[in-house]
Amino acid sequence: QAKKEEQKAKIIVFLQEKGRITNDEAQEALAVSDATAERYLDEMEKEGKVVQQGVQKGTFYTLK
């Protein structure tokens, strides 16, 4: 659980620096699988921390 929160905190930092993040960028930044990156981003969206923009290939996330 602590590791997951740490990873999600890294996503927030990335977003603060870059303004947006894709699933691929999250995978690369955290060195996790596609499914794991997607799960983190989905959880963060449900927590109201990020907003998903677009669908499928063009999807990216921004801070709420």
Secondary structure, 3 states (H helix, E strand, C coil): CHHHHHHHHHHHHHHHHHCCECHHHHHHHHCCCHHHHHHHHHHHHHCCCEEEECCHHHCEEEEC
